[in-house]
Amino acid sequence: MTGCRLCGSEALASVVDLGATPPCESFLAADQLDLPEPAYPLHLRVCTACWLAQIPPLITPEETFKEYAYFSSFSTSWVEHARTFVADAAERVGLGPDSFVVEVASNDGYLLKHVVERGIRCLGIEPSVNVGAAARDAGVPTLTEFLDPATGTGVRAEHGPADLVVANNVYAHIPDVVGFTQGLRTLVADDGWVSIEVQHLLTLIEENQYDTIYHEHFQYYTVASAIRALASGGLALVDVELLPTHGGSIRLWARPAEAAGEPSQRVADVLAREKAAGLQELSGYTEFSARVAKVRRDLMKFLITAAERGETVVGYGAPGKGNTLLNHCGVRPDLLAYTVDRNPYKHGRFTPGTRVPILSPERIAADKPDYVLVLPWNLRAELVEQLSFVHEWGGRLVFPIPELSIVEVGVVKEVTA
C-alpha cells in the first residue's frame, strides 16, 4: 500500500493484521472444492494525516459486485429499518409527488420499494446484475452500473437532479472514494440532500468488531474522516445520527457545500466523542490488535472444548463478516459442522477458505445441535427471537462479538464465557 487513498499521505500505521483470506462473498460450489482458491492480505492501517482507516485495494469492485450473494430483503429488521428511514426522510426533506430519489447500491430494492409505494419517482443504481434484476422484478426502476462522475452525469441528464440521494452501506465499498463522492455530488440537486449510512469506526474499535474488516470494505470512517471525504467531492456534512445497525453506524446528512450552512450540534458532539476515544491520534488504535487476538482465543477454546465433549456446534448465517471471523480463527467443519442461511442462493455452497457447508435453516430444528454460533451478531435481538425454538431441546446460542457469550434462549439467563 503506497499511500492514503483520500489525502495521498504515506504516513500509514498498522491497526490490525488478519493474515490472508479469500474474498468474503466468494462462496464455493461443490465442484470448486478441489480447485485453487485465491487469498489476499487483510491488513487494516490508518492514515495519521487524515485518520481514514483503510485496507489496500487488492480486489476490484467489479470482481465482487457483478454477481453478488447478498440480498438485503432477507433481513426482516433491515427491511423495517429502510421503511422507517423512507418515512422519516420524506418528512425531513419534504418529498412529494414531484420529487426524485436516487439510491446508490440499491441492492434488491429493499429500500426504494417504500419510495415506490409513496408514488415518488425513483431510481436505483446497482452494479450487481443478479440483485438488480430482483429489484426490477419487484417494480423498482434500477440501472446496472457503478457510480462515478460519468454515471452521475448521465443519470442527471436523463432524469434530472435528485432531491435526495441515498447511499447506505456502500461508502466503504468503493476504493475511489473521491470519484464516488464526486458522483454523489453530480446526482444531487444544488439544494438537495445526500444521506449516507456507514459503519462507525468508533464502535468497530470499542466493540471488537474486527470481523467487519473484509476486502469489500476498503475504508472505515469516523465522522472526522467522513467530513474530509465528503469535502473531496464538494459536499459538506450538516448533521449526523448514531444508529445501532451493523453494530453501530453513522448516518451522515450532507448537502452541496454552497447550500450546507452550519453543521448541527450533533456533529460537534460525535467529533468530541471520537477525539476523547483517541481516534485522531495513534493511542486510540494501539490496543485493538491485542483485543482481536483475545476474541480468537476465546472462540477457539469454546469450539475445541465443545468438540472434546462430543457436543455439536452449528452456525446461523453466512454473512461476509462471518467469513472474516472463521478464516482468522481457522474454523473448519470439524469444529463447526455447518451453517445455515435464509438466502437460497447460498444453499449447497461452502464458506470461502474454511469450506463449511451452508444449508437451509430447517436443518437446525431437524438436527437439534447443542450450540448455534450466530455469525450475524449485529442482528442479535432479531435472531434471539427467531431462534427461540432452540430452547426446546436445551440448545444455546453463542455470540462471538464483542466477547464470547452463551445465551440460553427462552430463559432470562446469559453466561459470559
Residue pairs with C-beta under 8 A, 6 or more apart in sequence:
1 12
1 43
1 45
1 54
1 55
1 56
2 10
3 9
3 10
3 12
4 10
4 11
4 12
4 47
4 49
4 50
4 52
4 54
5 52
5 54
5 57
5 175
5 176
5 177
5 178
5 218
5 219
6 47
6 50
6 52
6 54
6 177
6 178
6 219
6 225
6 228
6 229
6 232
7 47
7 49
7 50
7 52
7 228
9 47
9 48
9 49
9 50
11 47
11 48
11 49
12 45
12 46
12 47
12 48
12 54
13 45
13 46
13 48
13 282
13 285
14 43
14 44
14 45
14 289
15 44
15 45
15 46
15 53
15 285
15 288
15 289
16 43
16 44
16 210
16 213
16 288
16 289
16 292
17 41
17 42
17 43
17 44
17 289
18 42
18 43
18 44
18 210
18 213
18 292
18 324
18 327
18 328
19 41
19 42
19 327
19 328
20 39
20 40
20 41
20 42
21 39
21 40
21 42
21 214
21 215
21 323
21 324
21 327
21 328
21 352
21 353
22 37
22 38
22 39
22 40
22 323
22 327
22 352
22 353
23 38
23 40
23 59
23 63
23 64
23 214
23 215
23 216
23 352
24 214
24 215
24 216
24 320
24 321
24 323
24 324
24 352
25 64
25 68
25 69
25 70
25 216
25 320
25 323
25 352
26 37
26 352
27 69
27 318
27 346
27 349
27 350
27 351
27 352
27 358
28 37
28 349
28 350
28 351
28 352
28 355
29 348
29 349
29 350
30 348
30 349
30 350
33 350
33 355
37 352
37 353
39 353
40 58
40 59
40 215
41 56
41 58
42 55
42 213
42 214
42 215
42 324
43 55
43 56
44 53
44 54
44 55
44 213
44 220
45 53
45 54
45 55
46 52
46 53
46 54
46 282
46 285
47 53
47 54
48 282
50 225
50 228
51 222
51 224
51 225
51 279
51 280
52 177
52 219
52 220
52 221
52 225
52 228
52 229
53 201
53 219
53 220
53 221
53 225
54 218
54 219
54 220
55 213
55 215
55 217
55 218
55 219
57 175
57 218
58 215
59 215
60 175
61 127
61 146
61 173
61 174
61 175
62 127
62 146
64 215
64 216
65 127
65 128
65 146
65 173
66 127
66 128
66 129
67 128
67 129
67 130
68 128
68 130
68 131
69 343
69 345
69 346
70 107
70 131
70 319
70 320
70 343
71 107
71 108
71 131
71 134
71 343
71 345
72 78
72 79
72 82
72 107
72 108
72 110
72 111
73 79
73 107
73 108
73 109
73 110
74 342
74 343
75 379
75 382
76 382
77 379
77 381
77 382
78 110
78 245
79 110
81 245
82 110
82 111
82 114
82 168
83 114
85 111
85 166
85 168
85 195
86 111
86 114
86 115
86 118
87 114
89 95
89 164
89 166
89 195
90 118
90 120
92 193
93 99
93 163
93 164
93 192
93 193
95 101
95 118
95 120
95 163
95 164
96 120
97 119
97 120
99 120
99 121
99 163
99 164
100 120
100 121
100 122
100 123
100 159
100 160
100 161
100 162
100 163
101 112
101 115
101 120
101 121
101 122
101 123
101 162
101 163
101 164
101 165
101 166
102 122
102 123
102 124
102 125
102 155
102 159
102 162
102 164
102 165
102 166
102 187
103 111
103 112
103 122
103 123
103 124
103 125
103 165
103 166
103 167
103 168
104 125
104 147
104 165
104 166
104 167
104 170
104 183
104 184
104 187
105 125
105 126
105 127
105 147
105 167
105 168
105 169
105 170
105 173
106 112
106 124
106 125
106 126
106 132
106 135
106 140
106 142
107 124
107 126
107 128
107 131
107 135
108 131
108 132
108 134
108 135
108 138
109 124
109 134
109 135
109 136
109 138
109 139
109 140
109 142
111 166
111 168
112 122
112 124
112 135
112 140
113 138
113 139
113 140
115 122
116 122
116 139
116 140
121 159
122 140
122 141
123 141
123 142
123 143
123 155
123 159
124 132
124 135
124 140
124 141
124 142
124 143
125 142
125 143
125 145
125 147
125 151
125 155
126 132
126 135
126 142
126 143
126 144
127 144
127 145
127 146
128 144
129 144
132 142
132 143
132 144
135 142
136 142
143 151
143 155
145 151
146 174
147 174
147 180
147 183
147 184
147 187
148 176
148 179
148 180
148 182
148 183
149 179
149 182
149 183
149 186
151 183
152 182
152 183
152 184
152 185
152 186
152 187
153 186
155 187
156 162
156 186
156 187
161 187
161 188
161 189
161 190
161 192
162 187
162 188
162 189
162 192
163 189
163 192
163 193
164 188
164 192
164 193
164 194
164 195
165 184
165 187
165 188
165 192
165 193
165 194
165 195
166 194
166 195
166 196
167 184
167 194
167 195
167 196
167 197
168 195
168 196
168 197
169 197
169 198
169 199
169 246
171 177
171 180
171 196
171 198
171 219
171 221
171 226
171 229
172 198
172 199
172 216
172 217
172 218
172 219
172 220
172 221
173 216
173 217
173 218
174 180
174 218
175 218
177 218
177 219
177 229
177 232
178 229
178 232
178 233
180 233
181 229
181 230
181 232
181 233
181 234
181 235
182 232
182 233
182 234
183 233
184 194
184 233
184 235
185 233
185 234
185 235
185 256
188 194
188 235
188 255
188 256
190 256
190 258
190 259
191 255
191 256
191 259
192 255
192 256
193 253
193 254
193 255
194 235
194 252
194 253
194 254
194 255
195 251
195 252
195 253
195 254
196 226
196 251
196 252
196 254
197 243
197 245
197 249
197 250
197 251
197 252
198 221
198 226
198 249
198 250
198 252
199 209
199 212
199 217
199 220
199 221
199 246
199 247
199 248
199 249
199 250
200 221
200 222
200 223
200 242
200 248
200 249
200 250
201 220
201 221
201 222
201 225
201 279
202 222
202 248
202 273
202 274
202 277
202 279
203 209
203 247
203 248
203 249
204 210
204 212
204 213
204 220
204 247
204 248
205 277
205 279
205 284
205 285
205 288
206 277
207 247
207 248
207 401
207 402
208 288
208 291
208 292
208 295
208 401
208 402
208 403
209 247
209 248
209 401
209 402
210 288
210 292
210 295
210 324
210 328
211 321
211 322
211 324
211 325
211 328
211 400
211 401
212 246
212 247
212 321
212 324
213 220
213 324
214 320
214 321
214 323
214 324
216 320
219 225
219 229
221 229
221 250
222 274
222 279
222 280
223 237
223 240
223 250
223 252
223 267
223 270
223 271
223 274
224 271
224 274
224 275
224 279
224 280
226 237
226 250
226 252
227 236
227 237
230 236
230 237
230 252
230 254
231 257
234 256
234 257
235 254
235 255
235 256
235 257
235 260
236 254
236 255
236 256
236 257
236 260
236 263
237 252
237 253
237 254
237 260
237 263
237 267
238 253
238 254
238 255
238 260
238 261
238 262
238 263
238 264
238 267
239 252
239 253
239 263
239 264
239 266
239 267
240 250
240 251
240 252
240 253
240 264
240 266
240 267
240 270
241 250
241 251
241 253
241 266
242 248
242 249
242 250
242 270
243 249
243 250
243 251
245 378
246 378
247 377
247 378
247 401
250 270
254 260
255 261
274 280
277 284
278 284
278 285
279 285
294 403
295 400
295 401
295 402
295 403
295 404
296 328
296 329
298 400
298 403
298 404
298 417
299 325
299 329
299 331
299 400
299 404
300 329
300 330
300 331
302 398
302 404
302 417
303 313
303 331
303 335
303 336
304 335
306 312
306 313
306 335
306 370
306 371
307 313
307 334
307 335
311 370
311 371
312 337
312 367
312 369
312 370
312 371
313 335
313 336
313 337
313 369
313 370
313 371
313 372
313 373
313 398
314 336
314 337
314 338
314 339
314 340
314 363
314 364
314 367
314 369
314 371
314 372
314 373
315 322
315 336
315 338
315 339
315 340
315 356
315 372
315 373
315 374
315 375
316 339
316 340
316 361
316 364
316 372
316 373
316 374
316 375
316 376
316 383
316 387
316 397
317 339
317 340
317 341
317 374
317 375
317 376
317 379
317 383
318 339
318 340
318 341
318 343
318 346
318 351
318 358
318 375
319 375
319 376
321 375
321 376
321 378
322 339
322 351
322 375
322 376
323 351
323 352
323 353
323 354
325 331
325 375
325 400
325 401
326 336
326 351
326 353
326 354
326 356
326 375
327 352
327 353
327 354
330 354
331 354
331 356
332 354
332 355
332 356
333 354
333 355
333 356
333 357
336 354
336 356
336 373
337 357
337 369
338 356
338 357
338 358
338 359
338 363
339 351
339 356
339 357
339 358
339 359
339 373
339 375
340 358
340 359
340 360
340 361
340 362
340 363
340 364
341 347
341 358
341 360
341 361
342 361
344 360
346 358
347 358
347 359
347 360
348 358
348 359
349 358
350 356
350 357
350 358
351 358
364 372
364 387
364 390
365 389
368 393
368 395
369 395
370 394
370 395
370 396
371 395
371 396
371 397
371 398
371 406
372 387
372 390
372 395
372 396
372 397
372 398
373 398
373 400
374 380
374 383
374 387
374 397
374 398
374 399
374 400
375 400
376 383
377 399
377 400
377 401
380 399
383 397
384 397
384 407
384 409
387 397
387 409
388 409
388 410
390 396
390 397
390 409
391 408
391 409
391 410
391 411
395 409
396 406
396 407
396 408
396 409
397 406
397 407
397 409
398 404
398 405
398 406
398 407
399 405
399 407
403 416
404 416
404 417
405 414
405 415
405 416
405 417
406 414
406 415
406 416
406 417
407 413
407 414
407 415
408 414
408 415
